[in-house]
Amino acid sequence: MSSSTSSALVLAAAVLLAALTVAQHGSLAAAAGPRVIIVGAGMSGISAAKTLSEAGITDLLILEATDRIGGRMHKKNFSGINVEIGANWVEGVNGGKMNPIWPIVNETLKLRNFLTDFSVATNIYKEDGGLYDEAYVQKIIDRADAVESKGEKLSASLPASGSDDISILAMQRLYDHQPNGPATPVDMVVDYFKYDFEGAEPPRVTSLQTTVPNPTFTDFGEDEYFVADHLGYETVVHYLAGQYLKTDSSGKIVDPRLLLNKVVTEISYSSSGVSVRTEDKSVYKADYVMVSTSLGVLQTDLIHFKPKLPTWKILVIYQFDMAVYTKIFLKFPKRFWPVGKGKEFFLYASTRRGYYAAWQQLEKQYPGANALLVTVTDEESRRIEQQSDNQTKAEIMEVLRKMFPGEDVPDATDILVPRWWSDRFYKGTYANWPVGVSRYEVDQLRVGWEGVLHW
């Protein structure tokens, strides 16, 4: 869910289509052999380079700004366990179609993964402590599900052009889910868990037509598997890269066509080719360039295009939202929360929507680690990124002690707060589909320019 494979696959698919376009035009430079620069070595960039290689275009150069490949598929060691600070789930499994990443994870690489149980009816905590009555919570969940089902039918009836698209919140109002949408603490936290936890932005800004129902679940199934392997989910990217980039005996990539710590700052282009300049003042020339950076980076001034991109392209880039999804990991000297069947997630029903709302205990994934994961999104993510980890830990401890007033809740011994929004190489976690942006705009986002500049 949320910061997951579905987002990576959507981005990768868009870039792969561009890659195929470049491959089809390979004959234009057949005399010297086509040369392509790919900016970025995340899932999109590595997948695009793989497609080009399979099409016989091997004169490639991949420029990656960081010291690693994988992008937002990124493991980090946290108090002795490797956790995923970015993508974590394989979303969409056990449906009519096979999710292409699932056999790689589960069969080829055999990464440890766990079917996620998102049931929370017995696990919603009051703001001042204690649990809400299960029957009361279930009634609210059933109401939210019924409204969503009506929204799915409405979504299917809208013109394919997207001209009549509305926000999820507008749909909720239409079907009388309270006058202004979910407003009580339990209504808000159920709504948050259903929508924000997936899309990283609230229903008031999210497109109904393109997100309800979720196309990943419709195509591939509704089951989700949480990857918790010491090798990391990023192993998938290394596996794909290893199919065309040279590696040493340990599996480390040693191919000179991959350059790390190369921060692209300028792309000059014309109908005759491209010139790419990096922060260390290196200049690389090619026939084509493919930009696979995050949308968040394109919305900043990190990379300057010369000449400036056409107005229609700039407008399309700025129409999309780069959402922020923050997974905060905490380590404790002992466990004080419930575990067992139906207890994987628990929610904090604050009067402040999204305030340390969604909690996951990780006993199944990391036995004996005494680790919790709390997820925040959007404005809460941005707020937290700008304060110290100690301040964040203090806020979290206050929330936990309110939720479990009868328990001896010790201070967390360690905390990990990713800062995707503050990172100039990402500026967020993944793109959310805002209301009013049609599939036509998506197509425009991946349309190339001047025959040499591709996305």
C-alpha positions in Angstrom: 0.0 0.0 0.0 1.0 3.7 -0.4 4.7 4.1 -1.0 4.6 0.9 -3.0 5.4 -0.9 -6.1 2.3 0.3 -7.9 3.6 3.8 -8.1 7.0 2.6 -9.3 5.4 0.4 -11.9 3.3 3.3 -13.2 6.3 5.5 -13.6 8.4 2.7 -15.1 5.6 1.9 -17.6 5.5 5.5 -18.8 9.3 5.5 -19.3 9.3 2.1 -21.0 6.9 3.5 -23.6 9.3 6.3 -24.3 12.1 3.8 -24.4 10.4 1.9 -27.2 9.9 5.1 -29.1 13.6 5.8 -29.0 14.3 2.2 -30.1 12.1 2.6 -33.1 14.1 5.6 -34.1 17.5 3.9 -33.6 18.1 3.7 -37.3 18.5 7.5 -37.5 21.9 7.1 -36.0 22.8 3.7 -37.3 26.1 4.7 -38.7 27.6 5.5 -35.4 25.2 3.5 -33.2 22.6 5.3 -31.3 23.7 6.8 -28.0 21.3 7.4 -25.2 21.8 9.1 -21.9 19.4 8.1 -19.1 19.0 10.5 -16.2 18.2 8.5 -13.0 18.8 5.0 -11.9 15.6 4.2 -10.1 13.1 1.6 -11.2 12.1 3.7 -14.2 15.6 4.5 -15.4 16.9 1.0 -15.0 13.8 -0.5 -16.6 14.1 1.8 -19.6 17.8 1.0 -20.1 16.9 -2.7 -20.0 14.3 -2.2 -22.7 16.8 -0.3 -24.8 19.4 -3.1 -24.4 16.9 -5.8 -25.3 16.1 -3.7 -28.5 19.8 -3.8 -29.4 20.6 -0.3 -28.2 23.5 -0.9 -25.9 25.5 2.4 -26.3 24.0 3.8 -23.1 25.0 6.0 -20.2 23.1 6.1 -17.0 23.7 9.2 -14.8 22.5 8.8 -11.2 22.7 11.7 -8.7 23.1 9.5 -5.6 25.6 6.9 -4.6 23.2 4.0 -5.3 20.6 2.7 -7.7 17.0 1.9 -6.8 15.6 5.4 -6.2 12.7 5.2 -3.7 13.1 1.5 -3.3 15.6 1.9 -0.5 16.5 -0.1 2.5 18.2 1.2 5.6 19.6 -0.5 8.7 17.7 0.5 11.7 18.7 -0.8 15.1 20.0 -4.1 13.6 17.2 -4.7 11.1 16.9 -3.6 7.5 13.7 -1.6 6.9 12.3 -0.1 3.8 12.0 3.7 4.0 10.4 3.9 0.6 8.4 1.2 -1.4 7.5 -1.7 0.9 4.5 -3.6 -0.5 3.8 -5.6 -3.6 0.3 -4.3 -4.3 -2.1 -6.3 -6.3 -1.6 -10.0 -6.0 -3.8 -13.1 -6.4 -6.1 -11.5 -9.0 -7.0 -12.3 -12.6 -3.7 -11.0 -14.0 -0.2 -11.5 -12.8 1.5 -8.5 -11.3 4.8 -8.6 -13.2 6.9 -7.8 -10.1 5.4 -10.5 -7.9 7.2 -13.5 -9.5 10.5 -11.6 -9.3 10.0 -10.9 -5.6 8.4 -14.2 -4.6 10.0 -16.8 -6.9 13.1 -15.5 -8.5 14.6 -13.5 -5.6 12.6 -15.3 -2.9 12.5 -12.1 -0.8 10.8 -12.5 2.6 7.3 -11.2 2.3 4.1 -11.3 4.3 0.4 -11.0 3.4 -0.8 -7.8 5.1 -3.9 -7.8 7.3 -5.5 -4.3 7.2 -8.4 -5.1 9.5 -8.8 -2.4 12.2 -12.3 -2.6 13.5 -11.1 -3.7 17.0 -8.0 -1.5 16.9 -9.0 2.1 16.9 -7.9 4.1 19.9 -9.6 7.2 21.4 -7.6 10.4 21.6 -7.6 10.3 25.4 -7.0 6.5 25.6 -8.8 3.2 25.3 -10.5 1.5 22.4 -13.6 2.4 20.6 -16.5 -0.1 20.7 -16.0 -2.6 17.8 -19.7 -2.4 16.7 -19.5 1.4 16.6 -16.4 1.3 14.5 -17.6 -1.4 12.2 -20.8 0.6 11.4 -18.6 3.5 10.3 -16.3 1.3 8.2 -19.4 -0.3 6.6 -20.7 3.2 5.8 -17.4 4.3 4.3 -17.3 1.1 2.2 -20.8 1.6 0.9 -20.1 5.2 -0.1 -16.9 4.0 -1.9 -18.9 1.4 -3.8 -21.3 4.1 -5.0 -18.3 6.1 -5.9 -17.0 3.2 -8.0 -20.2 3.1 -10.0 -20.2 6.8 -10.5 -16.6 6.8 -11.6 -17.4 4.1 -14.2 -20.2 6.3 -15.6 -18.1 9.4 -16.2 -16.8 10.2 -19.7 -13.4 8.7 -20.5 -12.1 12.1 -21.3 -12.1 13.1 -17.6 -14.0 16.3 -18.3 -16.5 15.5 -15.6 -14.1 14.2 -13.0 -14.7 15.2 -9.4 -12.7 14.7 -6.2 -13.3 11.8 -3.9 -14.6 14.3 -1.2 -17.2 15.7 -3.7 -18.4 12.1 -4.2 -18.6 11.6 -0.5 -20.7 14.7 -0.1 -22.9 13.7 -3.0 -23.7 10.4 -1.3 -24.3 12.2 2.0 -21.3 11.0 3.9 -21.9 13.8 6.4 -22.3 17.3 5.0 -18.6 18.1 4.6 -17.2 14.6 4.4 -16.0 12.5 7.4 -15.7 14.8 10.4 -15.8 12.8 13.7 -12.5 11.4 14.9 -13.4 7.8 14.0 -14.8 8.8 10.6 -11.7 10.9 9.9 -9.2 8.1 10.8 -11.1 5.5 8.8 -11.2 7.8 5.9 -7.5 8.6 6.3 -6.6 4.9 6.4 -8.8 4.2 3.3 -7.5 7.1 1.1 -4.5 9.1 2.5 -2.6 6.0 3.5 -2.8 4.8 -0.1 -2.5 8.1 -2.1 -0.6 10.2 0.5 -3.1 13.1 -0.1 -6.6 13.7 1.2 -9.8 13.0 -0.8 -10.5 16.7 -1.4 -7.6 16.9 -3.9 -7.6 13.3 -5.3 -9.3 12.3 -8.5 -12.3 10.0 -8.3 -12.3 8.8 -11.8 -8.6 7.7 -11.9 -8.3 6.3 -8.4 -11.6 4.7 -7.6 -11.5 1.8 -8.0 -7.7 1.5 -7.7 -6.6 0.2 -11.1 -3.8 -1.9 -9.6 -6.2 -3.9 -7.5 -8.7 -4.2 -10.3 -6.0 -5.6 -12.6 -3.9 -7.7 -10.3 -6.0 -8.5 -7.2 -6.6 -7.0 -3.8 -3.9 -8.8 -1.8 -0.8 -6.9 -0.7 2.5 -8.4 0.5 4.9 -6.5 2.8 8.5 -7.1 1.8 10.8 -7.5 4.9 14.1 -9.0 3.7 17.6 -8.2 4.8 18.6 -7.8 1.1 16.0 -5.1 0.6 13.2 -4.5 -1.9 15.8 -2.6 -4.0 17.1 -6.0 -4.9 14.5 -6.0 -7.6 16.1 -3.1 -9.3 19.6 -4.7 -9.0 18.2 -7.9 -10.5 16.9 -6.0 -13.5 20.1 -4.0 -13.9 22.2 -7.2 -13.7 20.5 -8.5 -16.8 22.4 -6.0 -19.0 25.0 -4.2 -16.8 28.3 -5.9 -16.0 28.8 -7.2 -12.5 31.7 -8.6 -10.6 31.7 -12.0 -8.8 29.9 -10.6 -5.8 27.1 -9.2 -7.9 28.2 -5.6 -7.6 27.6 -3.5 -10.8 30.9 -2.5 -12.3 29.7 -1.4 -15.7 31.2 1.9 -16.9 27.8 2.8 -18.4 26.5 3.5 -14.9 27.9 6.6 -13.3 26.9 7.3 -9.7 27.1 10.7 -7.9 26.4 12.5 -11.2 24.0 15.3 -10.5 22.5 16.5 -13.7 22.0 20.3 -13.7 21.5 21.2 -17.4 20.2 19.5 -20.5 20.7 21.3 -23.8 19.0 19.8 -26.8 18.3 20.4 -30.4 17.1 18.2 -33.3 20.7 17.0 -33.8 21.3 15.7 -30.3 21.7 16.5 -26.6 24.4 17.8 -24.2 24.1 16.9 -20.5 26.0 18.9 -17.9 26.5 17.6 -14.3 27.3 19.4 -11.0 31.0 18.4 -11.2 31.2 20.3 -14.5 31.3 17.1 -16.7 29.6 17.3 -20.0 28.1 14.2 -21.8 26.9 14.3 -25.4 24.4 11.9 -27.0 21.8 11.4 -29.7 19.0 11.2 -27.2 18.3 11.8 -23.5 15.7 10.1 -21.4 14.7 11.8 -18.1 13.5 9.4 -15.4 13.8 11.7 -12.4 10.9 12.1 -10.0 8.2 14.5 -10.9 9.2 16.4 -7.8 12.6 17.1 -9.3 11.1 18.3 -12.5 9.0 20.8 -10.5 12.2 22.4 -9.1 15.0 24.2 -10.7 17.6 21.5 -10.2 17.7 20.6 -13.9 17.7 23.5 -16.4 16.5 22.7 -19.9 18.0 24.7 -22.8 16.1 25.9 -24.6 13.3 26.1 -22.1 10.6 23.4 -22.3 7.5 24.5 -24.2 4.7 26.0 -22.1 2.4 23.0 -22.6 5.0 20.7 -21.2 5.7 22.9 -18.2 2.0 23.2 -17.4 1.5 19.4 -17.5 4.4 18.9 -15.1 3.0 21.3 -12.6 -0.5 19.9 -12.8 0.4 16.8 -10.9 1.1 16.6 -7.2 4.3 15.1 -5.8 2.9 13.6 -2.6 4.8 13.0 0.6 4.5 9.7 2.5 6.6 9.3 5.6 7.2 6.0 7.3 8.6 6.6 10.8 10.3 3.6 12.5 10.6 3.3 16.3 12.5 0.8 18.4 11.6 0.1 22.1 13.2 -1.9 24.9 10.0 -3.9 25.3 6.7 -4.5 23.6 3.6 -2.8 25.1 1.1 -3.1 22.2 -1.1 -6.1 21.4 -0.1 -8.6 18.8 -1.7 -11.6 17.1 -4.4 -12.2 14.4 -6.2 -9.0 13.4 -3.7 -6.8 15.3 -1.2 -5.8 12.7 -2.6 -2.3 12.3 -4.0 0.1 14.9 -5.3 3.6 14.4 -5.2 6.8 16.6 -8.5 8.7 16.2 -7.3 12.3 16.8 -9.4 15.3 16.3 -6.5 16.5 14.2 -6.8 14.5 10.9 -3.7 12.5 10.1 -1.9 13.2 13.3 0.2 10.0 13.8 -2.9 8.1 12.7 -1.8 4.8 11.1 0.3 2.4 13.1 1.7 -1.0 12.2 3.4 -3.4 14.6 6.1 -5.4 13.0 6.4 -8.5 15.2 5.5 -10.8 12.4 8.1 -9.3 10.0 10.8 -8.7 12.6 10.2 -11.1 15.5 11.6 -9.8 18.8 12.7 -6.4 17.4 10.1 -4.5 19.4 9.6 -2.2 16.4 6.6 0.0 15.4 6.0 1.9 12.2 3.8 5.0 12.1 2.9 6.6 8.8 2.2 10.3 8.2 1.5 12.1 5.0 1.1 15.4 3.2 1.3 18.4 5.5 2.1 16.4 8.5 5.1 14.9 6.6 6.3 18.3 5.6 5.9 19.6 9.2 7.8 16.7 10.7 10.6 16.9 8.2 11.3 20.4 9.3 11.6 19.6 13.0 14.2 17.6 14.9 13.9 13.8 15.4 13.8 14.5 19.2 10.7 16.7 18.8 9.1 14.1 16.6 9.9 11.3 19.1 8.4 13.5 22.0 5.2 13.9 20.0 5.0 10.2 19.3 5.6 9.2 22.9 2.8 11.5 24.0 0.4 9.9 21.5 1.4 6.3 22.5 1.0 7.1 26.2 -2.5 8.5 25.5 -3.4 5.4 23.5 -2.1 3.0 26.2 -2.8 4.7 29.5 -2.7 1.5 31.5 0.6 0.3 30.1 4.2 1.0 31.1 5.2 2.8 27.9 9.0 3.2 27.8 10.8 5.9 25.7 11.8 4.7 22.2 15.4 3.9 22.1 15.8 4.8 18.4 13.8 6.6 15.7 14.2 6.8 11.9 12.5 9.6 10.1 13.0 9.6 6.3 13.0 13.0 4.6 11.9 12.5 1.0 10.4 15.9 0.6 13.6 17.7 1.8 15.8 15.6 -0.4 16.6 17.6 -3.6 16.9 14.4 -5.6 13.3 13.3 -4.9 11.2 16.1 -3.4 8.5 13.7 -2.3 7.7 10.0 -2.5 5.3 9.5 -5.5 2.9 11.3 -7.7 -0.8 11.5 -6.7 -3.4 11.9 -9.4 -5.2 15.2 -8.6 -8.8 16.0 -9.6 -9.2 17.6 -13.0 -6.1 16.0 -14.6 -7.2 13.7 -17.4 -5.4 10.7 -19.1 -4.7 13.1 -21.9 -2.4 15.1 -19.5 -0.7 11.9 -18.5 0.0 11.2 -22.1 1.4 14.7 -22.5 3.6 14.2 -19.5 5.4 11.3 -21.3 5.5 12.8 -24.7 9.0 13.6 -26.0 10.2 16.8 -27.5 12.3 17.7 -30.6 12.7 14.0 -31.2 15.6 13.7 -28.8 14.2 14.5 -25.4 12.2 11.7 -23.8 10.3 10.9 -20.5 
